[in-house]
Amino acid sequence: MIRINHLTDIDTIPAERLQALLGSAEQYLQTPKTCPTFPNAQMATLFYENSTRTRLSFQLASQRLNMPSLALDSHYSSVQKGESIEDTAANLVAMGINILVIRHPDSDAPQRLLDVVGKQAAIINAGSGTASHPTQALLDVLTILQHKRSLEALTIAIIGDILHSRVARSQIVLLHKLGVQSIRLIAPNALLPAEVASLPVDVYTDMTKGLQQTDVAICLRIQKERMPPSLFPDVQAYREQFGLTPEKCQLLKPDAIIMHPGPMNRGVEIDSAVADGAQSVILEQARNGVALRMAVLASAAEHLH
Ligand code: ASP
């Protein structure tokens, strides 16, 4: 039986395959003309939540691999008539789709597709609930590796709304798997998840302490759409305590890099002077997202032939 290369979660993928994906992505960036083509694969994106970078970079990635693709528009499809993601996926696979890229508010959505059509199609998670966003974590590591020689000795701080962040959850698993010794979470208590004590991280509720000696500062968006207004009463107070301002950046190592998965709330979790400043690699993350997703799609498509 052919083993299909799904990517539903970082936990389930061996470190060697994760390294191989990072290696292929870097190669596509270095020598874009030599990337493989997959005219026989058929990708469909199923996005049940908004997206700019992830959705368009999967589309760009499929174009660059000469891989036919289409996008389900959840606002105009039978999703509005109540069709389940399982039935939607089964019908797309019946039409010949063999790579399904899913973004969904339910954390278990990729697993549900895996259960229904995982033997016929590769399932790629493009962000599931608050649980997991594996391609974002991978493109973030790709970006870090372009600036820092090795991961192990780095101190990496993830700052802000950890509670609602699938990005943070996937980053923690990936960074730990790849040997990073010092992962810090910096957040107010109200934005830390209950499981924090069991994670391989050091927790700081004080930015001044948490940012010191940090090599990589990753800001997270305040996800207002996932929280009651009472959890985030005062934007100005949050910016003062946890927003990455030029003054707070002085605490980082001088050669530190600053990241954000986007979209940014400028003036809340990150000031424009920092987001657009010399240490920011935020647009490099966006660029790397295309190459990383090419690597993920190519690896899925290779096993479909
Ligand atoms: N774009 C990322 C995600 O989909 C981060 C965010 O929305 O804040 O999870």
Residues whose N, C-alpha, C, O or C-beta is under 5 A from the ligand:
A	BS01	LIG	G127 V167 R221 P261 G262 P263
